[in-house]
Amino acid sequence: MAAAAGTSRGAVGLLKRGWHEIPEVMASTGLALIGLGLGCVGLSIYYSKDGNNRRYKNSYIVYRPDDPRVKSIKE
């Protein structure tokens, strides 16, 4: 298969060709990468603020005094 005149090779050429041939897949891939990045940022913020330690719960949990989670609960 001969390459058309004026087309570039490499990663940029592959992205340009993909955008012209399958724009739906390329756009959804871009949106998926953005969503994955936002999900990772949200997860890191969730863990940095100790998101699993909710103040009000529907059920009680009994912790042993030597459990490492007791330090974060007392704060």
WOHUUR-V57295 format. One record per residue. N is the residue number from 1. RES is the residue in one letter. SS is DSSP state (H for helix, E for strand, C for the rest). Layout:
N & RES & SS
N & RES & SS
//
This chain:
1 & M & C
2 & A & C
3 & A & C
4 & A & C
5 & A & C
6 & G & C
7 & T & C
8 & S & C
9 & R & C
10 & G & C
11 & A & H
12 & V & H
13 & G & H
14 & L & H
15 & L & H
16 & K & H
17 & R & H
18 & G & H
19 & W & H
20 & H & H
21 & E & H
22 & I & C
23 & P & H
24 & E & H
25 & V & H
26 & M & H
27 & A & H
28 & S & H
29 & T & H
30 & G & H
31 & L & H
32 & A & H
33 & L & H
34 & I & H
35 & G & H
36 & L & H
37 & G & H
38 & L & H
39 & G & H
40 & C & H
41 & V & H
42 & G & H
43 & L & H
44 & S & H
45 & I & H
46 & Y & H
47 & Y & H
48 & S & H
49 & K & C
50 & D & C
51 & G & C
52 & N & C
53 & N & C
54 & R & C
55 & R & C
56 & Y & C
57 & K & C
58 & N & C
59 & S & C
60 & Y & C
61 & I & C
62 & V & C
63 & Y & C
64 & R & C
65 & P & C
66 & D & C
67 & D & C
68 & P & C
69 & R & H
70 & V & H
71 & K & H
72 & S & H
73 & I & H
74 & K & H
75 & E & C
//
